[in-house]
Amino acid sequence: MDQPELTDKTIRLFISTLKEYSEKINVISKGITGEQLNALIEETILLEKHISENTIVDAGSGNGILGIPIAILNPDKKVFLIEPRKKKSEFLSYTIKKLDLKNTEVVRSGIEEFLKGREKRKFTMIARGFPDNIKLTIYVKKKIVKELLLITSLAKIKKMTKGIEKLRQNIYNVPFRDNLKIIHIANVSRET
């Protein structure tokens, strides 16, 4: 079996795990369709080509819709799923075990706690629906995180760009979602 088939099979297993687990404990919206889940996975896959670091941190991982597909697509990279809520972190732990993702670790804490003592680490942070995108951009500005990839609305992007003018910012469209964008923020200043 070649890697693309294995990857596709593993992503399908992730989607079925999301659905099955949500029958007992709500980790995804009860009304979400298979088509909508597939669209969310496709949006996540758009992030993958912009990741330059070997360590990836999914801030506020929730149901893993960002971090788990990224881990599946990048078995050679380390992925941390940061989730402070007990029920969701238990789901994430169950899922990475079921999918046998050796490159993935669940950390039950807030992003602030996870980043303490990790100054100037070379990693990519990803997030979707994080309550405070401005906080995440500060980690890039302070060189705690090399780059940040967010899936968010254009309105939220406009609110957070003030104060990060010196950082490289690229905005990419999400196909078929007029108001949804991917913003890639990187600190490209030279290390001293």
N, C-alpha and C positions, 0 to 999 in steps of 0.2 A: 504494500500500500504506500503510495507516495504522499508527501507532505500536504499538498493542497486538499486531497481527499480526507486525510486525517484532520486537518484544520476545519474543513467544512463539517465533518462528522462531529467534532468536538463542539463547534459553535451550535449545531443543532441540539446536541445534548444539553448545552447550557440553557438554551431557550426552553426545552422541555422541562428542565429542572426548575427554572423560574416559574413556569406555569403550575407544575405539580406542587411545589413548596407553597405557592400562594393560595392553594386550596385550603391549607391549614393555617398559615400565618401570612398576612398580607405584606408581600415584598414588592408587588407591582399592582397597579390599578386593576380592580376586578373587571372593568369593562374593556381592558386593552385587548386588541385582536392580535392574531398571529402576524398579520400584515404590518400592524403598527410596531410590534416588537422587531420584526425584520428591518423596518425602516430605522429604528433606533440603533440597531447593530450596524447597519450600513453607514449611519452618521458617525458612529464610533470609528469605523474602519477608515474614514476620511482623515482622522487624526494621525493614524499610524505612519503615514509617509512624512510627517513633519517632526517626528521624534528623533532627536539626534543622540541622546544619552542612553547608557546601558542600564540605568536605574530609573524606574518610573514610579511616581507616587500619585495614586488616585485619591484626591482630597475629598472627603465626604462620600465615600464609595457607594453607600446605600445598597442597592441591589446588584452592584457590580457591572452594570450595563456598559461602563467605560473600561474599567480595569481588567475585567475577565477576558473580553475579546482581544484586548491589547496583549494580554499575557499569552493567549492561545496563538496569536499571530507572531509573537516574538519569544519563542521558547529559550532563546539565548540571553534574554534580558531579565533582570530582577524587577518584579512588580510588587509594590506595597499597596494594599487596600486599606485605607485609613477610614475607620467607621466607629464613632463613639457609642452608637446605640446597640444595646445588647442583642435584640432580636435580629437586627440586620447583620451584625458581625457574626452571629451564630450561623445565619444563612450563608454568608460568604465562606466561612470555614467549612461548612458542610459541602458547599459547591466545589471549592478547590480540591477537596479530598475526593469527591465523586469524579471530577474531571481529571484527577491525577496531575494537577498543575504543580510541578516541582519548583517552578520559578516564582511562585506567588506566596505572599505572606499577608495574613490579616493582622492588623494592629488596631486593637480596640482602645482608641483614644481620639482626642481632637487633633487637628493638624498642628496646632501650636505646640502641644506636648511632643508629638512625633518629631518636630523639627528642632526642638531644644538640643543644643550641643552638636548640631549637624551643620555648623557654619561652613560655608563655601564648598558644599558638596556638589558634585556634578550629577544632577539628576533633572529629569523632566517631570513637572507636575501637570496633571490633567484634572479637569473638573467639568461638571455639568450640573447646573441647578444649585451650586454652592451659594449659601446665603450672603456671603460678603466677598465678592470678586476683588474689591479694592484691597482687602487684606492679603489676598493671594498675590497681587501685583507687587506688594511691598516686599515679599520674599525674593522676588526677582531683582528688584531695585537694590536690596541689601546683599545680593549675591549669595543668598542661602540656597536659592534654586536657580539653575542656569536658564531654564525656559519654562514657560507656562502655556498650555494649550487649553482653551476654554470653548465649549459649545454654549452659546448664549445669544441673547437678543441684541439687536443693533442699539436699542435704547440703553441697555446696560453697558454696552461697550462705550458709548458716548459718555456715560457717567464716570467710568473708571479711567479714561485716558488722560485726564488732567493729573499732572504730577509724575507721569511716566514718559514724558516727551523724549527723554534721552535714551530710552530703551527702544530696540527695534520692534516694530509692530507690523504684522501682516494680517490682513483680514481676508478670509476666504468665504465664498458662498457655500451654503448647504443646498444642494439641488432640491428643487421642488418645495423649498421652505423659504419664502420671501423674507421673513423677518429673522430667521435663524442664521447665525454666522459662526465661523470658527475664527478666533483671534489667537495668534501666536505671538507671544511677547518674550523677547530674549534679551539678556544682558550680555552684550558682545564687547564690553569694555575689557581692556587688557588687565590681566591679573598683575598685581605688583608684588 
